[in-house]
Amino acid sequence: MIVIPAIDLRDGRCVRLLQGDFARETVWRADPVLLAREYRQAGFAHLHVVDLDGARDGRPANEALVRAMVDEAGATVQLGGGLRRHAAVERWLAAGVARCVVGSVAVEDPDLVAGWIEEFGPERIVVALDVRCPYAGDPVPAVRGWQSAAASTLWECIERLLPSGLRHVLCTDIERDGTLAGPSLALYRELRQRYPALELQASGGVRNEADIAALEDLGCAAAITGRALLEGTLDMREAACRRGA
C-alpha cells in the first residue's frame, strides 16, 4: 500500500477544510507548487490534488496552478475538483495528469462516467465517493463540494459503474476528514469485502503509521492524507518509503 499526500487548493493556496466545510478552512501554504516539490523530494511518487473551488462551482478554477504542479513537481498527479465534462477530463489527461478523479458526476450521471472509463481506460479514471455514514443505514455520497446528499447509496453508485471496468475508487468519510480522528475502518472493511477487486484509496482521519498499517491490513491500495503530513503526526520520509504491491 502507498501513501499519497493530498494538496487541496482554494483561491490559489494550499488549505485544509474540516469535515468538508468551506467555512472551517486552515491555510497551510501560500505556494502549493513548493509543497508539491517538497513531497516529491521526500520520496513520494504520487500526489492527490483537489481543486476545491472547482468542486464547489463545477468547473476547474486553479488551472494555471495545477499545470505548474504537474510540470514542476515531477510526481504522478491525480486531480479532482470540478471535472464534470468530457472536455475537461480529456484536456487534463493530455496535459500530463495521470488520473482524473471524478465525484459528483459519477453519482449523478453514472452512464457518462462509465463511458469515460471505457474510452480513457480504467487506469485513468478514479471515482471519488465521499460519504456520510449514518448511525443506522448505508453510507450516502455527498455531491457538489459536499453540499448536497445523493439519492443513491454508496453501494448503488459502485454497482452502476462496475460493468464499465471500474478499477479505482477513492472513498472519504466526510465526518473524519481533516480531524486526525482515525480512518473509518469499518467502512473500508465493508468496501473490501463487497468489492475485493477494486483498488481502494482510503481518505479521511489518518493520523499516524498505526492507521496506515490498519488500512494496509484491510487490503487498501492507498491511503490519502493531508493534515497528518503537514502537522508531522505521520513521519513524511517513513510514509514516502511505502511502495505498492
N, C-alpha and C positions, 0 to 999 in steps of 0.2 A: 504494500500500500504506500502511496506517495502522499506528501503534504503539499498543498497548493496555497500559497499566500493570496489573500484577497485584497484588492485595491479598489475601493469604492469612490467614485468621482461625483462631485457635485459642485457646480459653479467653478470648475477648473481646479478644485482642491481635492486632496485625499481626506475623506471623512469616514466616520462610523456612525450608524444610526442604532439607537437602542430599540430592539423589537420592531424594526422597520418603520419607526415613527420619525417623519421628517422634522418634527418639532423638537426631537431629542437628538440633536446632532453634536458630535465632537469633531473638531477639525484637527487632524493629525499632522498633515504635511502640506506646505504650500506648493511643493514640487513633486507631483506623483511620479514623474519620469525618473527623478533621482532615487526615489524609493524603489522603483522597479529595477534600476541598475543595482542597488544595494542587495536586493533579494537575489538577483542573478549572480552577483559576485560572491554571495554566501553559499551558492551552490544549488539554488532552486532552479529546476529546468522548466517549470510551468508557472504561469500566473493566471489568476482569475480576476478579470477586470469588469466592473459593473458601472455603467453609465446610469446613475440614479435619476438624473434629470430626464434621460430618455425613457427609463422605466415608468416614471410618473406621467410624462407628456406623450408617450407613444411614438417618439421619433428620436434618433440619436442627437445628442446635444453637445458632446465633448469630442467631436470628431478629430480635430487637429491634435488634441492631447493624446487621444488613443493611438493615432497614427505615429506620433513621436515615440510612444511607449513600445509599439510593435517594432519600429525601425531601430531604436536605440538600445532597448533593454537586452536584446539578444536572447530572450526567453520565448518559449512556446506560449502564446496567449490565447485564452478562450475568453470571448467577450459577450456580455449580456447587457440588456437595458434598452428597450425601445425597438428591438428587432422584430417588427411585425409585418414587414413587407418583403417579398421575394427580392426586390432590387437591393435592399439593404443587406440582406444575407449574402447575395452574390457579390456585392461590392466589397464587403469586409473579407470574405474568403479570398478574393482576388488581391486584396491589399496585404495579405500575409497573416491574417488571423487564422489560427489553426482550427478552432471550433467556434461556431456561433451558438450562444446559449439563448434559447427561446422559452419564454414563460407564459405570459398571458395568452398569446396567440395559440399556443399548443393546447390550452384549456378551452378557449372559445371557438377555435376553428381547427380541430384536430386533422381534418382532411387536408387542409392546406399544408400543415407541418408534415404530415405523412408524405406528401408529395415532395417536400424539401429533402426529407430523409432519403427517399428513393432517388432523387435527382443528384444530390451532392454526396450521398453516401452516409451510412450510419456513424462513421468516424468523425464527420464534420459537424454534426448537429448534437447538441446537448439539450435535453428537455429539462427545464428547471421547474420543479413543482414545490412551491413554498407554501407550507400548510399550517393551519391552526388545528390543534388536537383537542377536541372537546373531552370533557371528563368521561362521557359515555358516548360512543358512536365512532364513526370512521373519520380519519383526517380529511379536512376540506381545504383545497388550494385557495389561496388569495391571488387576486389578479390586479393589474393596473397599478403597479407600485405598492401592492399590498393594501390597497384602499377599499377593495370590494371582495366579497366571497363568491366563489364559483358555485354553479348549480350542481356540479358533479363532485363525487368523492375522489380522493387520490387514486383509489384502485380503478375506478371507471375511466379516469383520464389515461392511465397507463394502458389499460386493456384496449382502448381505441387506437393506440399508436403501435402496439406490438406487431400487427400484421405488416407494417411498413419496414420492419427491420430495426426498430428502436433498439439502441445499444447503451447509450449514455444517459443516465438520469441523475440530476442534482436535486437533492431534497433538503430543504431547510425547515426546521421547526421554528416558526417566527417568534414564538414566545421565549425562545432561548437565544435568539440571535443577538449578539453583542453583549451578552450578560455574563460570560465566563461562569455559567452555572452548570456546565457539563452537557454533553450531547444527549439527544433523545434516543437512548439505546433501544428502548422498546419499539420505537417507530422503525428504526433501521433493522432491527431483528426481524420484524414482520415483513418489511420490504424484501429482505434477503430470502426469507422463507417462501414468499409468494413468487418472487421473480429471481431465482438464483443465477440466471444467465445474464442479467443486466449488470453493467458496470456502474456501481452506485457511488456517487460522490456525496458525502455527508457534510452538512454545514449547520452551524448554529451551536454556540455554547462551549466549543472546545477550549479547554484550559491549559492542558499540560500533556506530558508524554503518556501518563496513565490513560487519559482519554483517547489518545491516538492508538495506544495498544488495544484498548477495548473495541474500538471501531475496526481495527485490523482483525481481531478475533472473530468479529461478525462477518468478515469477508468483504468489507467495503474496499473499493478500488482506490479511493482518495478521500482525504479529509481537507476541507477548505476552512481556513481560519484567517482572521484579520487581527482582532484585538489582542489575542494571546501572543502573537509575534511582536506587535507594536509595544505591548507593555512588558514583554520579557518573561511572562509566565511559562511560555514554551520556548525552549532553547532553539535559537534560529539555526545554528550550524548542525545540531543533532537532528532537527526536523528535516533539514535540507539533505541529509545523508540518506534518507529513506528512498528506496527505489521500488518501482512497480514490479509485479511478477513477470 
